[in-house]
Amino acid sequence: MAEQEMVAMMKAGKQLDALIAERIMGLLVRPAHDMEFTSEREWAYEGNFVITSPEGYSPSLCPSFSTDIAAAWQVIEKLTDYDPQLTQWGYEDGSVGWMCDFEGTEAHAPTVALAICLAALKVIDGARVIED
């Protein structure tokens, strides 16, 4: 299965958030349980991820990019060169979802945060393929 197809099938959650932090935001991502100092903190459990910037070592809990619109908006701001467009989308069955489009690379999802994350991964991974 192609990576683009796998991205389209990803669900909102900590794994997707970690992928966004690494590939889109350029952060260093590690499982929280691997960090020695987290043993006494609650974020060391439940599959959480810790992020640090490449410039320094100030760890924090990975933002919930795929479920929190404020965190997802950071992705939009990071990718403004790709002319992001958001559209609420109605389906034939009467359900409503969202479409995010970055210069023709789009993703559909039930929530705007998830649509942003999926489209961002698709456009960045596509750009990487072209660059390689």
Secondary structure, 3 states (H helix, E strand, C coil): CCHHHHHHHCCCCHHHHHHHHHHCCCCEEEEHHHCHHHHHCHHHCCCCEEEECCCCCCCEECCCCCCCHHHHHHHHHHCHHHCEEEEEEECCCCCEEEEEEECCEEEEECCHHHHHHHHHHHHHHHHHHHHC
